[in-house]
Amino acid sequence: MKRLIAAATKGDPDAEYNLGVMYDNRIDDHGNAVDPTDDNGNPIASNRTEAMKWLLRAAEHGQARAQTRLAELYAAGPAAARNYGRACQWFIIAMHGLNGVHRQRAQDGYDSARSQLTTTEILAAERRARDWERRRRAANPVPAPTPLRVTQ
């Protein structure tokens, strides 16, 4: 656990995601109930606040599975903490970075969360997802390709 926390603290998106999953202490990516333990085999209690903190960090770093997991927490939290708008935002973002069964999981989550929103709320979630993508592209610009030169 110490190594995982150290890597997550240094900004490793995969470590942030794994730490978030461990703190979430719900289910793994295959729908199986898990009971995570630390390096010494001691059980780790579920801590929604810590789970969301680490999943948000990983999601902000572009880790698509973290984006899906974060969206699921927003959609399935306690009634007072539930936020379908944020869930839709993160499901939209996640769908752009996933394929296959993971993309379908994000799509299904989006469809479910979307059904709880008004048209105005859906449009706001879509706008936030677009804004996030713009900020991400601006922060990580793709360099222009080097022109090909034909040598003779």
KAWOLIN-V42009 format. One record per residue. RES is the residue in one letter. NEAR is the number of other ideal C-beta (glycine too) atoms within 8 Angstrom. D_FIRST is the distance of its C-alpha to the first C-alpha in Angstrom with 1 decimal. Layout:
BEGIN
RES|NEAR|D_FIRST  RES|NEAR|D_FIRST
END
This chain:
BEGIN
M|8|0.0  K|6|3.8  R|7|5.4  L|11|5.0  I|9|6.1  A|8|8.5  A|10|9.9  A|14|10.4  T|6|12.0  K|7|14.2  G|8|15.4  D|8|14.2  P|12|15.5  D|9|13.7  A|11|10.2  E|17|11.8  Y|15|13.2  N|10|10.3  L|13|8.5  G|19|12.0  V|12|12.6  M|11|9.8  Y|13|11.2  D|12|14.6  N|12|14.3  R|6|17.7  I|6|18.4  D|7|17.2  D|5|19.5  H|4|21.9  G|5|22.6  N|6|21.0  A|5|19.6  V|8|15.9  D|6|14.1  P|9|10.4  T|8|8.4  D|8|5.1  D|6|5.2  N|5|8.4  G|5|9.9  N|6|10.3  P|6|11.2  I|11|10.0  A|5|13.3  S|9|14.7  N|8|15.1  R|11|17.5  T|6|17.8  E|10|14.2  A|15|14.3  M|11|17.6  K|9|16.6  W|14|13.9  L|17|16.2  L|9|19.1  R|13|17.7  A|14|17.0  A|14|20.5  E|6|22.1  H|10|20.9  G|8|22.7  Q|12|20.1  A|13|22.5  R|11|20.3  A|15|18.5  Q|15|22.1  T|16|23.1  R|13|20.2  L|14|20.9  A|19|24.6  E|10|24.0  L|13|22.4  Y|14|25.4  A|13|27.8  A|6|26.5  G|10|25.4  P|5|27.4  A|5|31.0  A|4|30.7  A|7|27.7  R|10|28.9  N|9|30.0  Y|13|31.7  G|11|32.8  R|10|29.3  A|15|28.3  C|18|31.3  Q|14|30.5  W|15|27.0  F|16|28.3  I|12|31.1  I|14|28.9  A|15|26.6  M|11|29.7  H|8|30.7  G|8|27.6  L|13|27.4  N|4|29.6  G|6|30.5  V|5|28.8  H|12|26.1  R|10|29.1  Q|8|30.9  R|10|28.1  A|16|28.1  Q|10|32.0  D|8|32.1  G|14|29.8  Y|14|32.0  D|8|35.2  S|9|34.1  A|15|33.0  R|10|36.1  S|6|38.3  Q|6|37.4  L|12|38.6  T|5|41.9  T|6|43.2  T|6|42.7  E|11|39.0  I|11|38.5  L|8|40.1  A|9|38.0  A|14|34.8  E|11|36.2  R|8|37.2  R|10|33.8  A|13|32.3  R|8|35.1  D|8|34.5  W|10|30.8  E|10|31.8  R|8|34.4  R|8|32.1  R|9|29.6  R|9|32.5  A|7|33.9  A|6|30.7  N|6|30.3  P|6|33.9  V|5|34.8  P|4|37.1  A|4|40.6  P|4|41.4  T|4|43.4  P|4|46.9  L|4|48.1  R|4|50.9  V|4|53.4  T|3|54.6  Q|2|58.0
END
